[in-house]
Amino acid sequence: FGGDAESSQSMDGWDLLQNGTVLLQVLRNYDNTNHSTTCPKATTIDRNNQTLQVTEKLDFKNLTSGTWSSFNSTFQFYNESGKGYIFMNTTSESGGPPAAYRFLYTNSNCTVMQLVFVNYNNHTLPSPSDPNNTLCGIWVKPPYTTSRWSACNETFYAQCNSTGVYSVYNETMCNSEDSVTKECS
């Protein structure tokens, strides 16, 4: 691993999502938008240590219109059987689709998040008819979009469905002139 401390997991999802944390999704094995979006970016804009809630601003590029869109989702964290705060789901106040995620692996550079449930425009994932289909995505902190996430990659391919995996991050497209921010360049 070239000397970086990437291989040791010492944090959970709650630890990772501090105010101002930016994560870019680079890889996933599910399509909840019919291939109509790319460049997913999550920014922690609020964190409440008393209620264990975070609000994430989700930015993404709509491939149909070529424009950027965003919404805010508030998530409630739960401690999962001695594994730390690795499970979160949307609250009723969320602006985005109802969703639940489990942090399968987290370090200071990247995380593997299992998509436990999402209902996006009446399209529900994962399909109840396929309970063994573990849907996941790799999210990384800029500037690590092309490197330093081998431990997340290993976890993804060991614990998640490895068919239908595709990239949702293209540096040129995600950093184009009409981009929301230039953080990733």
VENDA-V539566 format. One line per field, one symbol per residue. ss: DSSP state (a for helix, b for strand, c for the rest). psi: psi as a letter, one per 20 degrees, with the letter a starting at -180 (. if undefined). burial: + if it has 9 or more other C-alpha atoms within 8 Angstrom, else -. A space follows every 50 residues. Layout:
ss: ???
psi: ???
burial: ???
This chain:
ss: ccccaaacccccaaaacccccbbbbbbbccccccccbbbbbbbbbbbbcc ccbbbbbbbbbbcccccbbbbbbbbbbbbcccccbbbbbbccccccccbb bbbbbbcccbbbbbbbbbbbccbbbccccccccccbbbbbccccccccca aaaaaaaaaccccccbbcccaaaaccccccccccc
psi: jkiqkhipojqahghgmqpippppphqrkqnjjlkiqrlppppoiqpohg ilqqppooqqpohghjrqrrrpppppqqpoljjanipqqqriiqiaqpqq qpohppaihrqoppohpqnoljopqrphimijnoprqppqpqkkiirkkh hhggggihirpjqkpqpjoogggikrhjqgrjhi.
burial: -----+----++++-+++--+++++++++--+----+++++++++-+--- -++++++++++++----+--++++++++++----+++++++--+--++++ +++++++-++++++++++++---+++-------+++++++++-++--+++ -++-+++--++---+--++----++---+----+-
